Amino acid sequence: MTHVIFDPVKESLPPVMTIYDPACGSGGMLTESQNFIKDEEGEIRASGDVHLYGKEINDETYAICKSDMMIKGNNPENIKNGSTLSTDEFAGMTFNFMLSNPPYGKSWSSDLKYIKDGKDIIDPRFKVRLKDYWGAEEEADATPRSSDGQLLFLMEMVSKMKPLDQSPIGSRIASVHNGSSLFTGDAGGGESNIRRHIIENDWLECIIQLPNNLFYNTGITTYIWVLSNNKSAGRKGKVQLIDANPLYRKLRKNLGNKNCEFAPEHIAEIVRVYRDMRAIERQGEEGIASQVFDNADFGYYKVTIERPKRLKSQFSAERIAELRFDKSLREPMEWAYREFGDEVYTHLAKHEKDILDWCERQELNLSAKQAKSLSNPATWSKQSELLDLAAKLMHAVGTEEYSDFNAFAEKVDAELESLEPKTFGFGEKRHPERGELVRCRRRKSSERHGQTERRQTGAAVAPPRLRGKPTGRLRLFFPPSKKANTSSTKPKASCGIPKTFP
C-alpha cells in the first residue's frame, strides 16, 4: 500500500505531510508509512516533516499505538480513542495521505443514532449529492446496511481529502476491503450511492486484488482501493483493475490465517503495472493481469416497469370442488363429508360427536373456536352456497382458459351482477308466534350489510354479494379486478464493480 500511495508523487511531496488512519489499531500502517518515506536508504528519502494521526476504538490497542508514537518521537495527542463513525475527532481537518484497513462485516448499529435520525442523515460526512436520471441534483443517503460499516470508513477518508487549492497534489487514499464493498447494495442503496459518488467525482484510480490468506485474521480475498482527487491526465475518467492474486510466496510457517506474502519483485511488478496503466493479459495460471475501464462502464440505471397483472384464469370442476370445505378446517370437513355424505347438511348434530372424536384421534388439536365452527351448520351451509355459486359461474362463463385476467374478471363480474337478487321483492316467512307463512318484504342488499338473508325454513334466499370484493374461498378464482396502467417509476442509478475481471 505504501508503494502505491507514495511512489507516484515521490518527486512532488510537500515539505509538511499529514498521514491519517481512521482505524489505526496499534499504529502499524502509520509508522510503516513514515518509515517508507523517511528511510535514508529507501527510494523516496523525504526530508520534510511527517505528522501522524489516527483513531482507535479498542482501549488496549489504542494504548499500544499511543505508546509507540511516544517512543518514535511522534505526537501521541494526535491519536484519539473512540468510535470513528460516531464522533468526528478531526472535524475540519484534511490530510495529504490516508491509509486504512477497516473491519469487514462489523455491525455499526451502535453508531447508528449518531449518524441517522430515522431516515435523515445528521452527519455531513455521510451525505452526498447525486444527479437523478433527468440531471437534477438531489441529496442521497451514503450509509450502507448496518451489518457492515467498512464503506463508512472510506467515506470518512473521502470527507478529509485536501482540496487542490490547499495542496497541489491533493490527497491520496489506500483502503483495504473485502469483496462485498465491490457489489453489495441495490440501485439507490447506500453502498451503491457511495461507489457512485466516488466514481462520478473521478476519484477512483485503481482496485488491486490481493492473494488469499495475506492477512493474519482472515483468509478471504481482499482488495486495495486507491483514490486520488488529483488524477494524472492519462487516468482521468478511467479506472484500472489489477489482479495480483497469483503473486505471492509461501511462508515457512503459518501466522494465524496468513500463509503467504509478497516478495519484493512482486511489489515492484504491481507498482510498475499500476504506473504504466496498461492492459495485460495473464499468461497461463500465473502472472499479473490488468484491465482499464471507463468510469461509465461501472454505472447503470435500474428502472421498475409496472404493467397490468398477467394471470391465467380458468374454472374447472376440480378447483371449485375445494370450495365445499373451509380452508382452516379442510381435513376434518373432507373426512366428515366422505364418511356421512350430504347428512352433514341435514343431520350434522347427529354426527357431531363422531367428527370431534375423529379429530382427537388424529391429533388435529383444534381450538375451541375451530371445534365450534366445525359443528356449526352455518359453516357447512356457507361453503355449500359458495360451491353452488361457483358452479353457476362455471356454467355461465365456461371452462375456457383466459390469459387476460381483466377480461376474465369483467365476465365474472357481469355474471355475478345477473345473479344478484332484486333490490325490492316479496317472499314468505314463518310467523314466530302463529307458525304460519306470511308475506314479507325482503330487505335491500345494502340493508343486509353483506349478510345472507335466510327463510325460517333454512333455505337461502340469496347468495352472498360477491361483486367487487369476493367472499370466502371464491377469492382463489376471481379476486377483485385491478386494472393497472402501464407506467414507469423513477429510475434509480446504481454503480458496482464486477467481482472478477478478465
Secondary structure, DSSP 8 states (H G I E B T S, - for coil): -HHHHHGGGGGG--SEEEEEETT-TTSHHHHHHHHHHH-TTSS----SEEEEEEEESSHHHHHHHHHHHHHTT--GGGEEES-TTT--TTTT--BSEEEE---SS---GGGHHHHEETTEE--GGGEEEEE-TTS-EEEEE----TT--HHHHHHHHHTTB--TTT-TT--EEEEEEETHHHH-S-TTSHHHHHHHHHHHTT-EEEEEE--TT-SSS--S-EEEEEEESS--GGGTTEEEEEE-TT--EEEEEEETTEEEE--HHHHHHHHHHHHHT--B---TTSS-EEEEEEGGGGEEEE--EE------B---HHHHHGGGS-GGGHHHHHHHHHHHTTHHHH-HHHHHHHHHHHHHHTT----HHHHHHHT-HHHHHHHHHHHHHHHHHHHHH-S--BS-HHHHHHHHHHHHHHHS--SS-EEEEE-TTT-SEEEEE---HHHHTT---B-TTS-BSS----SSS--GGGGGTS--------EE---EEEE---SS--
